[in-house]
Amino acid sequence: MVLSPTDPDPYYKQIEDQIKKEIISGRLKSGTKLPSVRALAKELNVSVITTKRAYAELEKEGLITTRQGQGTYVAEVDLKNIKVQKTKAIEQEIATLMKRARELSIEPEEIIRLIEEWGGKSK
């Protein structure tokens, strides 16, 4: 996990987003034990409050669960929830893309054309 001081998102959000991506992609499986709040804070050189907040947000979304005295684990996530999470992630990326396009005075039609072009490249 890498945190960027130049990223506009606060560190807790960067942590949350990176763990979420790993869960949604399937790289972090249900039942996988995550580092403790303190261990992750030390590893990333951030405060315990920062990692605790990231874990709290992930727990609110049902992506992780904490077992008293045992640790924090990736939750059992159903396929429907994963699809919702993937869709949300893409929507966030699109919102960022469209904001950047507006800053550069690029019309939405041009973005659509570029996406269609890129879609053909993956086949």
ZIKA-V742332 format. One line per field, one symbol per residue. ss: DSSP state (2 for helix, 1 for strand, 0 for the rest). psi: psi as a letter, one per 20 degrees, with the letter a starting at -180 (. if undefined). burial: + if it has 9 or more other ideal C-beta (glycine too) atoms within 8 Angstrom, else -. A space follows every 10 residues. Layout:
ss->???
psi->???
burial->???
This chain:
ss->0000000000 2222222222 2222200000 0011002222 2222000222 2222222222 0001111000 1111000022 2222222222 2222222222 2220000222 2222222222 200
psi->ppqpiiphqr ghhggghggg ghghiihoqp ippqqrgggg gghilrqhhg hhgghgghhh ijhrqpopih apqpropqhg hggggggggg hgggggghgg gghjlpqhhh ggggghghhh hi.
burial->--+------- ++++++++++ ++++---+-- ---+--+--+ +--+-+---+ +++++-+++- --++-+---- -++++-+--- ++--++--+- ------++-- +--------+ +--------- ---
